[in-house]
Amino acid sequence: MQTGPREITTPFRPIPLEVPEGMAPNEFFNSTENLNDLEHNNGLLRNPENLLLYRKALGHSNLFDTSIIYNTSRCILDPLGRPVRRTQVPEAVKHVWNRMNQVILDYMLEQFPDPEETLLLVGEASLDATWPLTAPGVPSIRMLHNHFIAFDMEQLRRAKLADPDNPNLTDGGQHSLFQRYLRDVYRDFFEGLELEILQPVEQDGATLALTGYPQGLPSWKIDSGAQRLKDICFWREYELILKGFIDFYRTFFSQVSTRNAPMPKDVWFPEAVERKLLYNNDFLATAKMVRERCIRDPQYANAVRWQPAFKQLIYRNDRGELVVTISQNSIGNAITELLGVVVRRVPDAEAYEKAEPALLEKLLEVRRRLVRADLGEGIETPWWGKE
């Protein structure tokens, strides 16, 4: 079977929301009114920490697909001031969020035990305010949220090959700035992190045979698998990778913005930044290349994400191991495309309703387990009850 990214079609029930005249859709989707609809029509569970578990109305997969959002829409009305990555979340909220992640992934592994039958991923993406709200590709909900998705491998095998030049497939060696020009510097920087639970894994252990993705990214196998997700030390290491990525990203784009810029304030690894980045000629030469292109190419400069933009994943590889990876994000690409899965969503209520009962059965069971673990209380909607 030919290796390459796959494009699948996922039906959804059209959402009966009208965008007010004069507002762009992504401006409306950041509003408190839209978040009210998300909670009251699709909400599954909420807790005092403002974490909301909900059904994805525009889903990636109708096999299993849910998200947790840190719903700060009422307490932080400025959509540009809301937390958009785990390093900005209060410790008490993060503690509950990590436990929710563990319970849901544990359920997914129980329901879908065979990697040959199901592709599993759990991940989060940066939703930073790095360009105007009305620009193409701006996230529809500017608050921290993550994804829990299961894909039918047989559907992926039957799916057509995606165009490798699809602008969303920009996370590997062909397109990504870091991977194309800074691969060795990038990997060397991460090798300096003090990790025990997360073990570096070579490309052949990280790449999915069907899609050929992820491509060229630093990846780590979770030692002892899913059991480690119950260990707070795992989540500290998971965050350590994000902190390293943010240091790398901020340092690079500070050099792009200003030649010979000082080290960014409040970096987590100042010694590594100074030794491995600010004294690395390849790193600085690439920053010079990007800076010069920004000066002469306004469209390119407008597309730059000046603040840290990332996708971080836990996924199951072909051998059934849990792997962590992190990538630079780019305009428009969804978290699934890091694994070479392009999802084309189509409005088709009849097709969605055929899959809905089995999907809801799983989502409501996940909710029961979270309630039992004192991680929230159920939400009643027109589609399901509170219990």
C-alpha positions as CSV (number, residue, x, y, z in Angstrom):
1,M,0.0,0.0,0.0
2,Q,1.3,3.4,-0.9
3,T,2.6,5.6,1.9
4,G,1.3,9.1,2.1
5,P,-1.0,11.5,3.9
6,R,-4.7,10.6,3.7
7,E,-7.7,12.8,3.2
8,I,-11.0,11.6,4.7
9,T,-14.5,13.0,4.7
10,T,-16.4,13.5,8.0
11,P,-20.1,14.4,8.0
12,F,-21.5,16.7,10.6
13,R,-24.9,18.1,11.6
14,P,-25.2,21.7,10.4
15,I,-25.0,24.1,13.3
16,P,-28.0,26.4,13.7
17,L,-26.0,29.5,14.6
18,E,-26.4,32.7,12.7
19,V,-23.4,35.1,12.7
20,P,-24.6,38.7,13.3
21,E,-24.5,41.0,10.3
22,G,-21.2,42.9,10.2
23,M,-19.2,40.3,12.2
24,A,-16.7,37.9,10.7
25,P,-17.4,34.2,11.6
26,N,-14.2,33.9,13.6
27,E,-15.0,37.1,15.5
28,F,-18.4,35.6,16.5
29,F,-17.0,32.2,17.4
30,N,-14.7,33.9,20.0
31,S,-17.7,35.6,21.6
32,T,-19.3,34.6,24.9
33,E,-22.6,33.9,23.1
34,N,-21.0,31.2,20.9
35,L,-19.3,29.6,24.0
36,N,-22.8,29.5,25.6
37,D,-24.1,27.6,22.7
38,L,-21.1,25.2,22.8
39,E,-21.8,24.5,26.5
40,H,-25.6,24.2,26.4
41,N,-26.0,22.3,23.1
42,N,-22.8,20.2,23.1
43,G,-21.5,20.4,26.7
44,L,-20.9,17.1,28.5
45,L,-19.2,18.0,31.8
46,R,-17.9,21.1,33.6
47,N,-16.1,21.7,36.8
48,P,-15.3,24.6,39.2
49,E,-11.9,25.0,37.5
50,N,-13.8,26.2,34.3
51,L,-12.8,23.2,32.3
52,L,-15.5,22.1,29.9
53,L,-15.7,18.7,28.2
54,Y,-17.8,18.9,25.0
55,R,-18.8,17.1,21.9
56,K,-17.2,18.4,18.8
57,A,-20.0,19.7,16.6
58,L,-17.6,20.1,13.7
59,G,-15.7,16.9,14.5
60,H,-12.6,15.3,13.0
61,S,-13.9,11.8,13.5
62,N,-17.3,10.3,14.3
63,L,-15.7,7.2,15.8
64,F,-14.5,9.2,18.9
65,D,-13.9,12.9,19.1
66,T,-14.2,15.2,22.1
67,S,-12.3,18.2,23.6
68,I,-11.7,20.0,26.8
69,I,-11.6,23.8,26.7
70,Y,-10.4,26.1,29.5
71,N,-13.6,28.2,29.3
72,T,-12.5,31.6,30.4
73,S,-15.1,33.4,28.2
74,R,-17.0,34.9,31.1
75,C,-14.1,35.7,33.4
76,I,-11.8,37.1,30.7
77,L,-13.8,39.0,28.1
78,D,-10.8,40.0,26.1
79,P,-10.3,37.1,23.7
80,L,-6.6,38.1,23.3
81,G,-6.0,37.9,27.0
82,R,-7.1,34.3,27.6
83,P,-4.7,31.5,28.4
84,V,-3.7,29.7,25.2
85,R,-1.1,27.2,26.4
86,R,-0.6,25.0,29.5
87,T,2.3,27.1,30.7
88,Q,-0.3,29.9,31.3
89,V,-2.7,27.8,33.3
90,P,-2.9,28.1,37.1
91,E,-1.4,25.0,38.9
92,A,-4.7,24.0,40.4
93,V,-6.5,24.0,37.0
94,K,-3.6,22.2,35.4
95,H,-3.7,19.5,38.0
96,V,-7.3,18.7,37.2
97,W,-6.8,19.1,33.5
98,N,-3.9,16.5,33.6
99,R,-6.1,14.1,35.4
100,M,-8.9,14.5,32.9
101,N,-6.4,13.8,30.1
102,Q,-5.3,10.6,31.8
103,V,-8.8,9.3,32.4
104,I,-9.9,10.0,28.8
105,L,-6.8,8.5,27.2
106,D,-7.1,5.5,29.4
107,Y,-10.7,5.0,28.2
108,M,-9.6,5.3,24.6
109,L,-6.9,2.7,25.0
110,E,-9.4,0.4,26.6
111,Q,-12.0,0.9,23.8
112,F,-9.5,0.8,20.9
113,P,-6.7,-1.6,22.0
114,D,-5.4,-2.5,18.5
115,P,-3.1,0.0,16.7
116,E,-3.8,-1.8,13.4
117,E,-7.5,-1.0,13.8
118,T,-7.5,2.5,15.3
119,L,-5.2,5.6,15.3
120,L,-5.4,7.4,18.6
121,L,-4.2,10.9,19.4
122,V,-4.5,13.4,22.3
123,G,-3.1,16.9,21.7
124,E,-3.3,20.6,22.0
125,A,-2.4,23.5,19.8
126,S,-1.4,27.0,20.4
127,L,-4.2,29.5,19.8
128,D,-2.1,32.7,20.2
129,A,-3.2,36.1,19.0
130,T,-0.5,36.4,16.5
131,W,-2.4,38.1,13.7
132,P,-5.6,40.1,13.2
133,L,-8.8,38.3,14.2
134,T,-10.2,38.5,10.7
135,A,-7.1,37.0,9.0
136,P,-7.5,33.6,7.3
137,G,-6.7,30.6,9.5
138,V,-7.2,32.3,12.8
139,P,-8.5,29.7,15.3
140,S,-12.2,29.8,15.8
141,I,-12.1,29.6,19.6
142,R,-9.3,31.6,21.2
143,M,-8.9,29.6,24.4
144,L,-6.8,26.7,25.5
145,H,-8.3,23.5,24.4
146,N,-7.2,20.0,23.5
147,H,-8.4,17.1,21.4
148,F,-9.1,13.4,21.9
149,I,-9.6,11.7,18.6
150,A,-9.8,8.1,17.3
151,F,-9.6,7.3,13.6
152,D,-10.7,4.0,11.9
153,M,-7.5,2.7,10.3
154,E,-9.5,0.9,7.6
155,Q,-11.1,4.2,6.6
156,L,-7.7,5.8,6.4
157,R,-6.4,2.9,4.3
158,R,-9.3,3.3,1.9
159,A,-9.0,7.1,1.8
160,K,-7.5,8.9,-1.2
161,L,-4.0,10.3,-0.9
162,A,-3.9,13.9,0.2
163,D,-2.1,16.4,-1.9
164,P,1.4,16.6,-0.2
165,D,1.4,20.3,-1.2
166,N,-1.8,21.0,0.8
167,P,-1.0,24.1,2.7
168,N,-2.1,22.4,5.9
169,L,0.6,19.7,5.6
170,T,3.4,21.9,6.7
171,D,4.9,20.1,9.7
172,G,7.6,18.1,8.2
173,G,10.9,18.2,6.3
174,Q,9.4,19.7,3.2
175,H,7.9,22.9,4.5
176,S,8.4,23.6,8.2
177,L,11.0,26.4,8.8
178,F,12.5,24.6,11.8
179,Q,12.7,21.2,10.2
180,R,14.0,22.5,6.8
181,Y,16.7,24.8,8.0
182,L,17.3,24.1,11.7
183,R,16.8,20.4,12.2
184,D,20.2,19.7,13.8
185,V,20.1,22.8,16.0
186,Y,16.5,22.0,17.0
187,R,17.3,18.4,18.0
188,D,20.4,19.3,19.8
189,F,18.6,21.9,21.9
190,F,16.0,19.3,23.0
191,E,18.7,16.8,23.8
192,G,19.7,19.1,26.7
193,L,16.4,18.6,28.5
194,E,16.5,16.4,31.6
195,L,14.0,13.7,30.8
196,E,13.6,10.3,32.5
197,I,10.1,9.1,31.6
198,L,10.2,10.4,28.0
199,Q,12.8,8.5,26.0
200,P,14.0,9.8,22.6
201,V,12.7,7.6,19.7
202,E,14.2,7.4,16.2
203,Q,12.3,8.4,13.1
204,D,11.2,4.8,12.2
205,G,9.6,4.4,15.6
206,A,7.7,7.7,15.4
207,T,6.5,7.6,11.8
208,L,3.2,6.0,11.0
209,A,3.8,3.5,8.1
210,L,0.5,4.4,6.4
211,T,0.9,8.2,6.2
212,G,4.7,8.7,6.6
213,Y,4.0,11.3,9.3
214,P,5.2,12.9,11.6
215,Q,8.1,13.9,9.5
216,G,11.5,14.7,11.0
217,L,10.3,15.9,14.3
218,P,11.9,15.2,17.7
219,S,9.8,12.5,19.4
220,W,9.8,10.7,22.7
221,K,8.4,7.3,23.7
222,I,6.6,7.2,27.1
223,D,8.5,4.7,29.2
224,S,6.0,2.1,30.6
225,G,3.2,3.4,28.5
226,A,-0.2,4.5,29.7
227,Q,0.5,3.8,33.3
228,R,2.9,6.7,33.3
229,L,0.1,9.1,32.6
230,K,-1.0,8.6,36.2
231,D,2.4,9.9,37.4
232,I,2.6,13.7,37.9
233,C,6.3,13.4,36.8
234,F,5.1,12.5,33.3
235,W,3.1,15.7,33.0
236,R,6.0,17.7,34.3
237,E,8.2,16.3,31.6
238,Y,5.5,16.8,29.0
239,E,5.4,20.5,30.0
240,L,9.2,20.6,30.0
241,I,9.2,19.8,26.2
242,L,6.7,22.6,25.7
243,K,8.9,25.0,27.6
244,G,11.9,24.1,25.6
245,F,10.0,24.6,22.4
246,I,8.8,28.0,23.5
247,D,12.3,29.1,24.4
248,F,13.5,28.0,21.0
249,Y,10.7,29.7,19.1
250,R,10.9,33.0,21.1
251,T,14.6,33.2,20.7
252,F,14.5,32.5,16.9
253,F,11.8,35.0,16.1
254,S,13.3,37.7,18.4
255,Q,16.4,37.4,16.2
256,V,14.2,37.5,13.1
257,S,12.6,40.7,14.4
258,T,15.8,42.4,15.6
259,R,19.3,41.6,14.5
260,N,21.5,40.6,17.5
261,A,18.5,40.9,19.9
262,P,19.2,40.1,23.6
263,M,18.0,36.9,25.1
264,P,14.2,37.0,25.6
265,K,13.1,37.7,29.1
266,D,11.9,34.9,31.3
267,V,13.3,32.0,29.3
268,W,13.2,28.7,31.1
269,F,16.6,27.4,29.9
270,P,18.9,30.5,29.7
271,E,22.1,28.6,29.7
272,A,21.0,26.4,26.8
273,V,19.6,29.4,24.9
274,E,22.9,31.2,25.1
275,R,25.2,28.3,24.4
276,K,23.2,26.3,21.8
277,L,21.3,29.1,20.0
278,L,22.8,32.6,20.4
279,Y,26.3,31.3,19.6
280,N,25.1,29.0,16.7
281,N,25.9,30.4,13.3
282,D,23.3,28.2,11.5
283,F,20.6,29.4,13.8
284,L,21.5,33.1,13.3
285,A,22.0,32.7,9.6
286,T,18.5,31.3,9.2
287,A,17.1,34.2,11.3
288,K,18.9,36.6,8.9
289,M,17.3,34.8,5.9
290,V,13.8,35.1,7.3
291,R,14.3,38.7,8.4
292,E,15.5,39.7,4.9
293,R,12.5,38.0,3.3
294,C,10.1,39.8,5.8
295,I,11.6,43.1,4.7
296,R,11.0,42.5,1.0
297,D,7.9,40.4,1.1
298,P,4.9,41.9,2.9
299,Q,2.7,38.9,2.5
300,Y,5.3,36.6,3.9
301,A,5.9,39.0,6.9
302,N,2.1,39.2,7.5
303,A,1.9,35.4,7.8
304,V,4.7,35.0,10.4
305,R,3.5,33.9,13.8
306,W,5.7,36.0,15.9
307,Q,4.6,34.4,19.2
308,P,5.1,30.7,20.0
309,A,2.7,28.6,17.9
310,F,2.8,24.9,18.3
311,K,1.1,21.5,18.2
312,Q,2.0,19.0,20.9
313,L,0.7,15.4,20.7
314,I,0.5,12.1,22.5
315,Y,-0.3,9.4,19.9
316,R,0.0,5.6,19.5
317,N,2.5,4.4,16.9
318,D,2.3,1.3,14.8
319,R,3.9,-0.8,17.6
320,G,1.3,0.3,20.1
321,E,3.7,2.6,22.0
322,L,2.7,6.0,23.2
323,V,4.8,8.7,21.6
324,V,5.0,12.5,22.4
325,T,6.0,15.0,19.7
326,I,5.9,18.7,19.2
327,S,5.9,20.8,16.1
328,Q,5.8,24.4,15.0
329,N,2.3,25.4,14.0
330,S,1.4,27.2,10.8
331,I,-1.6,29.0,9.4
332,G,-4.7,26.8,9.2
333,N,-3.3,23.4,9.8
334,A,-5.3,21.2,12.2
335,I,-3.8,18.9,14.8
336,T,-4.6,15.8,12.9
337,E,-2.5,16.8,10.0
338,L,0.6,16.4,12.2
339,L,0.0,12.7,11.7
340,G,-0.8,13.1,8.0
341,V,-4.6,13.0,8.3
342,V,-6.5,15.7,6.4
343,V,-10.1,16.0,7.4
344,R,-12.7,17.4,5.0
345,R,-15.9,18.2,6.9
346,V,-19.1,18.1,5.0
347,P,-22.7,19.0,6.3
348,D,-24.7,15.8,6.1
349,A,-27.2,15.4,9.0
350,E,-28.4,12.0,7.8
351,A,-24.9,10.5,7.6
352,Y,-23.9,12.0,11.0
353,E,-27.0,10.7,12.7
354,K,-26.1,7.1,11.7
355,A,-22.8,7.4,13.6
356,E,-24.2,9.6,16.5
357,P,-25.6,6.9,18.8
358,A,-22.3,4.9,19.1
359,L,-20.3,8.1,19.4
360,L,-22.6,9.5,22.2
361,E,-22.5,6.1,24.1
362,K,-18.7,6.5,24.3
363,L,-18.7,10.1,25.2
364,L,-21.3,9.6,28.0
365,E,-19.2,6.7,29.4
366,V,-16.2,9.0,29.5
367,R,-18.3,11.5,31.3
368,R,-19.4,8.9,33.9
369,R,-15.7,8.0,34.6
370,L,-14.8,11.7,35.0
371,V,-17.7,12.3,37.4
372,R,-16.7,9.2,39.4
373,A,-13.1,10.6,39.7
374,D,-14.5,13.9,41.1
375,L,-13.5,15.8,38.0
376,G,-16.7,17.5,37.3
377,E,-20.5,17.2,37.0
378,G,-22.6,16.3,33.9
379,I,-24.4,18.9,31.8
380,E,-27.9,18.5,30.5
381,T,-28.5,19.4,26.8
382,P,-31.3,18.8,24.3
383,W,-29.4,15.6,23.2
384,W,-28.6,14.0,26.6
385,G,-29.4,14.2,30.3
386,K,-27.2,15.3,33.2
387,E,-26.5,11.8,34.4
